[in-house]
Amino acid sequence: MKTKKPQNPVDEFLSRLVSQHPQLSKQLQVIGTYIEQHRDLVGLEKIQGIANHCGVQPSAVVRFAKHFGFSGFTEMQALFRAGLSTQIAPNRSYQNRIREALAQRSQPLDSAAIADELVVGAMAGLEEVRRALPSMPLTQAVELLAHASSLWVVGARRAYPVAAYLAYALQHTNKPIQHINFTGASQSGQLRALRADDVMVAVGFAPYSDETIAAVREAKKAHVKVIAITDSLTGKLAQAADVPLIVQESSVFGFRALSSTMALAQCLFIALAYRLEIEYQPAGTTPL
């Protein structure tokens, strides 16, 4: 009999955070969302820095820590600092590298150096996806897709390229695909065709697109199961979804990458293709 691998203390704390998040005050919810999304930085940042990011006073961060049984911020931070040696925490070293580059450069970086930072960040993000995969409900998502009558894909703004890829790839399943791209035809008109045995895949990141959230709400009204590819378990999209798949992206000089999200989308499709035993297309046919 396989022994279940115990959660590390940081993951255990974050699980408690996610389960209690809806009951927290609005202010503590903001802090909780920041901590969930930046677990690799909490062990390094000062309390004032976290407070500034959340738009609250440091005393609110202390209240947050005490709510979860810590004596204060220092004890909570110690938990994350101890976890840094066991977590991959790719964004931590990556963020430090960016900060050092900004602080030390006496002249603008050239294109090759900027590209290098992007690649380093992408590699770090992919490692984080790999670390998180065992705890993701990927099999549950694949089973929903496999049994669906029709598949709906929605994603706007930065999430649009990922949604477009998924809509294209899922065409190889021989299931009817509806890609809601918020251009041309009326979105509400398309969504009236939703049926309870369909499944929607919604892709989105904070700040969440109003159109994507509206589409998910329509899906829930029609009793359609929703798979979300998103950035936070405490965010609007994950909270509305039946199966949330969480992915964190790196950021280069304020521009967030898509490499980790695209990799997760490909993992989802390839796992589904394997589940449905989709035949390999020989050379000369359209590649996936």
Buried (B, 14 or more C-beta within 10 A) or exposed (E): EEEEEEEBEBBEBBEEBBEBBEEBEEBBBBBBBBBBBBBBBBBBBEBEBBBEBBEBBBEBBBBBBBBBEBEEBEEBBEBBBBBBEEBBBBBBBBBEBBEEBEEEEEEEBEEEEBEBBBEBBBBBBBBBBBEBEEEBBBEBBBBBBBEBEBBBBBBBBBBBBBBBBBBBBBBBBEBBBBBBBBEEEEBEEBBEEBEEEBBBBBBBBEEBBEBBBBBBBBBBEBEBBBBBBBBBBBBBBBBBBBBBBBBBBBBBEEEBBBBBBBBBBBBBBBBBBEBBEBEEEEEEEEEB
